[in-house]
Amino acid sequence: KIRGLGSIFRMIFEYKGVKYTDNQYATGEEWFEEAKPKILEKTPLANLPYLECGSDVVCQTNAILTYLGSKLRLNGYSYKARILNEELLCEIYDVRNKVIELSYPFKAVCRTKEEHDEKAAKHLESGPFKKFEAVLEKQGTDYFCGKAPCVSDFHIWEMMDQHRLLAEKLGKGDIFAEIPKCKAFYDKFRAEPKLAKYFESEAYKLPVNNPIADAYFQ
């Protein structure tokens, strides 16, 4: 039971007013021994996260996001917007992977809590959202692909929020100090009335990463 990748989908469903069942697993056994075998009956690609919609079963984050974008009209309203949305999904996943590498001991990038704190601080100082600031500057819009959110906006916002929390945990400064357009995007998204229910929910208060795996950043 973590925010993890599930947070992106929860926000999308709330934003679009979609009724959904949020399956959360408290232990590895619940997933590997109980839930995963049932998903494997439907697809050999069973993994977390997964989405079941009617007879469709989709695994892998970006595949699910593209699927939802198509279903919910959140992939972009023009050819160029759709391409940019796809690019941003890949770019933000690179940012996410860096945080995951730093957060979990089993990745062997950070062997101790002290090493994590040092490397995470350097990561924050490197400006992981500079590219995204440049995109907003070039686009001249509130959201990354236009006047309304696309699926990539939801993942980008989630990672900005996680970096904000990480900076607070490490006692670092404002991550938005040198990226004002990203700050405006972050604030506008956070104030979206359609997402108020999610931000008030217990799901938003879940650990960012998995305590069971001894994550340095939770």
C-alpha positions in Angstrom: 0.0 0.0 0.0 2.0 2.9 -1.4 1.5 6.0 -3.6 3.9 4.6 -6.1 2.7 4.4 -9.6 -0.9 3.9 -8.5 -1.2 7.6 -7.5 -1.1 8.7 -11.2 -4.1 6.5 -12.1 -6.0 7.5 -9.0 -5.7 11.2 -10.0 -6.7 10.5 -13.6 -9.8 8.6 -12.5 -10.8 11.3 -10.1 -10.2 14.0 -12.6 -12.4 12.3 -15.2 -15.0 11.2 -12.7 -14.4 7.5 -13.5 -15.7 4.9 -11.0 -12.9 2.5 -10.2 -11.8 -0.2 -7.7 -8.4 0.6 -6.2 -6.7 -2.8 -5.4 -3.9 -2.2 -2.9 -1.6 -4.9 -1.6 -0.2 -4.7 1.9 2.3 -7.5 1.5 4.3 -9.3 -1.2 2.3 -12.4 -0.5 -1.0 -10.7 -1.3 0.3 -9.9 -4.7 2.5 -12.8 -5.7 0.5 -15.6 -4.1 -3.1 -14.3 -4.4 -3.6 -11.6 -7.0 -0.8 -12.2 -9.6 -1.8 -15.8 -10.5 -5.3 -14.5 -11.3 -3.9 -11.8 -13.6 -1.5 -14.4 -15.2 -4.6 -16.3 -16.3 -5.6 -13.2 -18.4 -2.1 -12.1 -19.6 1.4 -13.5 -19.4 2.6 -9.9 -18.8 1.1 -9.7 -15.3 2.9 -7.0 -13.3 2.2 -4.0 -11.0 0.6 -1.8 -11.9 -2.1 -3.4 -14.0 -5.5 -2.2 -15.3 -8.6 -4.2 -15.9 -11.3 -2.5 -18.0 -14.0 -4.8 -19.3 -12.1 -7.6 -21.1 -8.9 -5.6 -21.4 -6.0 -6.2 -19.1 -3.1 -3.8 -19.5 0.2 -3.9 -17.7 3.2 -1.5 -17.6 2.8 2.1 -16.6 3.1 3.9 -19.9 1.0 1.4 -21.7 -1.8 1.9 -19.1 -1.4 5.7 -19.4 -1.6 5.6 -23.2 -4.6 3.3 -23.0 -6.4 5.6 -20.5 -5.4 8.6 -22.6 -7.1 7.1 -25.6 -10.2 6.1 -23.6 -10.5 9.4 -21.7 -9.2 11.8 -24.4 -6.2 12.7 -22.4 -3.5 12.0 -25.0 -3.6 15.4 -26.6 -5.9 17.1 -29.0 -3.5 17.5 -31.9 -0.9 15.4 -33.7 2.0 17.4 -32.1 0.4 17.4 -28.7 0.1 13.6 -28.8 3.8 13.2 -29.8 4.9 15.6 -27.0 2.7 13.7 -24.5 4.5 10.4 -25.5 7.9 12.1 -25.1 7.1 13.5 -21.7 5.8 10.1 -20.5 9.3 8.7 -21.3 11.2 11.7 -19.9 9.4 11.7 -16.5 9.9 7.9 -16.2 13.6 8.6 -16.5 13.3 11.0 -13.5 11.2 8.4 -11.6 13.8 5.7 -12.2 16.5 7.8 -10.8 14.5 8.4 -7.6 13.8 4.6 -7.3 17.5 3.8 -7.7 18.3 6.2 -4.9 15.4 5.1 -2.6 15.7 1.3 -2.4 18.7 -0.6 -0.8 18.2 -3.6 -3.2 19.2 -1.3 -6.1 22.7 -1.1 -4.5 23.1 2.5 -5.7 22.9 3.7 -2.1 24.2 1.2 0.4 23.4 3.2 3.5 21.0 5.9 4.7 23.9 8.4 4.7 24.8 7.6 1.2 21.2 8.0 0.1 21.0 11.4 1.7 24.2 12.6 0.0 23.3 11.3 -3.5 19.6 12.4 -3.2 20.8 15.9 -2.3 23.0 16.0 -5.4 20.1 14.7 -7.5 17.9 17.6 -6.3 20.7 20.1 -6.9 21.1 18.8 -10.5 17.7 20.3 -11.4 15.8 17.2 -12.6 12.9 19.4 -13.9 14.9 21.9 -16.0 13.8 20.1 -19.2 10.2 20.4 -18.1 10.6 24.1 -17.4 11.9 24.6 -20.9 8.9 22.7 -22.4 6.5 25.0 -20.5 8.5 28.0 -21.7 8.3 26.9 -25.3 4.6 25.8 -25.1 3.4 29.0 -23.4 0.5 27.0 -21.9 -0.5 26.1 -18.3 -0.1 22.4 -19.0 2.7 20.6 -20.8 0.8 19.7 -24.0 -1.8 22.4 -24.2 -4.6 24.2 -22.3 -5.8 21.0 -20.5 -4.0 18.1 -18.8 -2.8 15.1 -20.7 -1.8 11.8 -19.0 1.8 13.0 -18.8 0.8 15.9 -16.7 -0.4 13.6 -14.0 2.9 11.7 -13.8 4.9 14.9 -13.9 2.9 16.4 -11.1 3.3 13.3 -9.0 7.1 13.3 -9.4 7.3 17.0 -8.6 5.3 16.4 -5.4 7.6 13.5 -4.5 10.7 15.7 -5.1 9.1 18.4 -2.9 8.7 15.9 -0.1 12.2 14.6 -0.6 13.7 18.1 -0.4 11.7 18.7 2.8 12.9 15.4 4.3 16.5 16.3 3.6 16.1 19.9 4.8 16.9 21.3 1.3 15.5 24.5 -0.3 12.5 25.1 -2.5 12.8 22.8 -5.6 10.8 25.3 -7.6 13.1 28.3 -6.9 14.6 28.3 -10.3 11.7 26.8 -12.3 8.8 29.2 -11.9 6.7 27.8 -14.7 6.9 24.4 -13.1 5.8 26.0 -9.8 2.8 27.6 -11.5 1.9 24.3 -13.1 2.3 22.5 -9.7 0.1 25.0 -7.9 -2.6 25.0 -10.6 -2.8 21.2 -10.7 -2.9 21.0 -6.9 -5.8 23.5 -6.8 -7.8 21.6 -9.4 -11.3 21.2 -7.9 -11.8 17.8 -9.6 -8.8 16.5 -7.6 -9.8 17.8 -4.2 -11.3 14.5 -3.2 -8.1 12.6 -4.0 -5.9 15.1 -2.1 -8.2 14.7 1.0 -8.1 10.9 0.7 -6.0 8.4 2.6 -4.6 7.3 -0.7 -2.7 10.6 -1.0 -1.3 10.1 2.5 0.2 6.7 1.7 4.0 6.2 1.8 5.6 7.3 -1.4 7.8 4.2 -1.6 7.6 0.7 0.0 8.5 0.5 3.7 8.5 -3.3 3.4 11.5 -3.0 1.1 13.2 -0.7 3.6 13.0 2.3 1.3 15.2 5.2 2.4 12.6 7.7 1.1 9.1 6.8 2.1 
